[in-house]
Amino acid sequence: MAYRETDTVRARKAAQRAHLLRCAESLVRDGGFANLTMQTLAGEAKVGVGTLYRYFDNKSVLAAEVFRCATEREVAAVAEAMDHDGPFAQRLSHVLRVFVSRAESAPRLAWSLIAEPVDPAVDAERLLYRRRYAELYQQFLAEGVDSGVLPAQDTAISAAAMVGAIAEALVGPLSEPLPRSDLAASLTQFCLRAVGMSPAHPIMPQSSSSGENP
């Protein structure tokens, strides 16, 4: 008779896997994906290396899963921010402020998700991550076009360009923290003009952020 796992065993395995992923993300937060190895994770999680291979076939599979979990959380935060009430320009400012504040609160993790040289398995996940962001921004821009706030345009191209510009603008500040002007406000001005909307007044910095780390 074939062995069948009980609910208790499945729950214990799920809890152990979640614990390993939390420990793995902690290592990435501290030193990027270069800091994540099976040996360092075993030490961080206080388990044997052999235990890790029960849950992840190799480091590439592990790193891709860490990336996927972290980016799903970030995409969800941006999607939630897009539901913010108000005029289009203020909504876009809110979305960018949430994104930037989360990146700045965990710069090493954000840089690792956006720009760190990684193995092909993680790079494949990064492409999916960028595509999901672009799809969100496309829906957002389509709302602006449909409401007449934005001029008619290929929202797919505009959204992809926005995602690329936002990521590129963040890479330098995240890798080398330097004194700078309000990044979210500057990005808002740039993105509004890029999609054909010139605000009459600058978007002023908001006094509060999401308060949640990436």
C-alpha positions as a printed Julia matrix, in Angstrom:
214×3 Matrix{Float64}:
   0.0    0.0     0.0
   1.44   3.38   -1.04
   2.35   5.8     1.69
   0.02   8.79    1.95
   1.05  11.91    3.8
  -1.24  13.03    6.58
  -2.49  16.61    6.85
  -0.18  17.07    9.82
   2.88  16.02    7.82
   1.92  18.25    4.89
   1.43  21.2     7.23
   4.8   20.59    8.87
   6.54  20.43    5.48
   4.82  23.61    4.32
   5.89  25.4     7.51
   9.47  24.21    7.1
   9.57  25.33    3.46
   8.19  28.75    4.41
  10.85  29.04    7.12
  13.61  28.2     4.65
  12.35  30.8     2.19
  12.22  33.47    4.91
  15.79  32.68    5.91
  16.88  32.69    2.26
  15.31  36.11    1.67
  17.06  37.41    4.78
  20.39  36.41    3.23
  19.49  38.19   -0.02
  18.48  41.3     1.92
  21.91  41.33    3.55
  24.12  40.54    0.56
  22.13  39.91   -2.59
  21.74  36.61   -4.41
  25.51  36.24   -4.37
  25.16  35.76   -0.6
  22.7   32.9    -1.02
  24.23  29.42   -1.08
  22.97  26.12    0.21
  25.65  26.17    2.91
  24.88  29.69    4.14
  21.15  28.97    4.13
  21.66  25.78    6.13
  23.53  27.81    8.73
  20.93  30.59    8.77
  18.02  28.16    9.07
  19.87  25.87   11.47
  19.29  22.73    9.42
  21.51  20.28    7.6
  22.34  20.92    3.96
  20.65  17.63    3.1
  17.38  18.99    4.47
  17.44  21.81    1.93
  17.56  19.37   -0.98
  14.3   17.82    0.19
  12.63  21.12   -0.68
  14.78  22.6    -3.47
  16.6   20.63   -6.15
  19.5   23.09   -6.34
  20.48  26.68   -5.65
  18.96  27.93   -8.92
  15.55  26.56   -7.98
  15.88  28.05   -4.5
  16.94  31.48   -5.77
  14.14  31.57   -8.34
  11.59  30.79   -5.64
  12.98  33.49   -3.34
  12.78  35.97   -6.21
   9.23  34.89   -7.06
   7.98  35.26   -3.49
   9.56  38.69   -3.04
   8.34  40.07   -6.35
   4.8   38.76   -5.92
   4.65  40.81   -2.73
   5.91  43.91   -4.56
   3.56  43.52   -7.51
   0.64  43.14   -5.08
   1.67  46.37   -3.31
   1.71  48.3    -6.61
  -1.64  46.82   -7.65
  -3.15  47.91   -4.34
  -1.66  51.4    -4.7
  -3.28  51.77   -8.12
  -6.7   51.56   -6.46
  -5.95  54.81   -4.65
  -8.69  57.45   -5.08
  -8.12  60.82   -6.7
  -7.18  62.47  -10.0
  -4.93  60.55  -12.36
  -1.76  62.54  -11.56
  -2.2   62.08   -7.81
  -2.87  58.36   -8.24
   0.29  57.94  -10.3
   2.26  59.89   -7.7
   0.91  57.6    -4.99
   1.86  54.46   -6.94
   5.4   55.68   -7.55
   5.79  56.87   -3.97
   4.78  53.45   -2.66
   7.15  51.69   -5.05
  10.1   53.97   -4.33
   9.59  54.03   -0.55
   9.49  50.25   -0.42
  12.68  50.03   -2.5
  14.47  52.61   -0.37
  13.48  50.8     2.84
  15.27  47.63    1.67
  17.79  48.86   -0.93
  19.91  45.73   -1.17
  16.88  43.51   -1.78
  15.41  45.97   -4.27
  18.69  46.2    -6.18
  18.92  42.41   -6.24
  15.4   42.15   -7.65
  15.98  44.84  -10.28
  19.59  44.73  -11.42
  21.91  42.23   -9.72
  23.59  39.83  -12.17
  21.86  36.5   -11.53
  21.71  33.0   -12.97
  19.32  32.21  -15.84
  16.57  30.78  -13.63
  16.27  34.04  -11.69
  16.65  36.1   -14.85
  13.66  34.27  -16.34
  11.61  35.19  -13.27
  12.79  38.8   -13.6
  11.36  38.99  -17.12
   7.99  37.74  -15.84
   8.16  40.28  -13.02
   8.75  43.16  -15.44
   5.92  41.91  -17.66
   3.49  41.83  -14.75
   4.41  45.4   -13.81
   3.95  46.47  -17.42
   0.51  44.86  -17.51
  -0.52  46.78  -14.39
   0.72  50.08  -15.79
  -0.97  49.36  -19.12
  -4.32  48.94  -17.37
  -3.68  52.12  -15.42
  -2.8   54.13  -18.53
  -5.78  52.69  -20.39
  -8.03  54.15  -17.68
  -6.43  57.54  -18.28
  -6.93  57.31  -22.04
 -10.53  56.11  -21.71
 -11.37  58.96  -19.33
  -9.8   61.55  -21.63
  -7.08  62.54  -19.15
  -4.37  61.12  -21.43
  -4.08  61.38  -25.22
  -4.62  58.26  -27.33
  -1.49  56.1   -27.39
  -0.22  52.53  -27.5
  -0.57  51.89  -23.77
   1.41  48.64  -23.97
   4.48  50.46  -25.33
   4.04  53.38  -22.92
   3.71  51.02  -19.95
   6.79  49.0   -20.91
   8.79  52.22  -21.31
   7.62  53.48  -17.92
   8.6   50.27  -16.16
  12.05  50.39  -17.76
  12.54  54.05  -16.88
  11.47  53.57  -13.27
  13.81  50.6   -12.82
  16.74  52.42  -14.44
  16.17  55.51  -12.3
  16.31  53.4    -9.16
  19.45  51.4    -9.96
  21.96  54.15   -9.16
  20.36  55.41   -5.92
  19.91  51.85   -4.67
  23.48  50.75   -5.35
  25.12  54.0    -4.17
  22.97  55.91   -1.67
  23.7   59.58   -2.34
  21.94  62.85   -1.42
  19.23  63.51   -4.0
  15.93  65.25   -4.59
  12.61  63.5    -4.01
  12.91  60.55   -6.38
   9.21  59.67   -6.43
   8.21  63.25   -7.25
  10.79  63.45  -10.04
   9.64  60.14  -11.49
   6.04  61.3   -11.35
   6.85  64.44  -13.36
   8.82  62.42  -15.89
   6.15  59.73  -16.32
   3.3   62.21  -16.64
   5.1   64.08  -19.39
   6.09  60.82  -21.09
   2.44  59.8   -21.47
   1.33  63.23  -22.66
   0.19  64.96  -19.49
   1.99  68.08  -18.23
   0.85  68.89  -14.69
   0.13  72.57  -14.06
   1.74  72.31  -10.62
   4.51  70.06   -9.25
   3.39  66.98   -7.35
   4.41  67.73   -3.8
   5.94  65.0    -1.62
   3.41  63.22    0.58
   3.99  63.15    4.32
   3.47  59.41    4.73
   4.53  56.22    2.98
   3.21  52.69    2.9
   5.19  51.81    6.02
   5.84  48.34    4.67
   9.16  46.88    3.61
   9.76  45.0     0.38
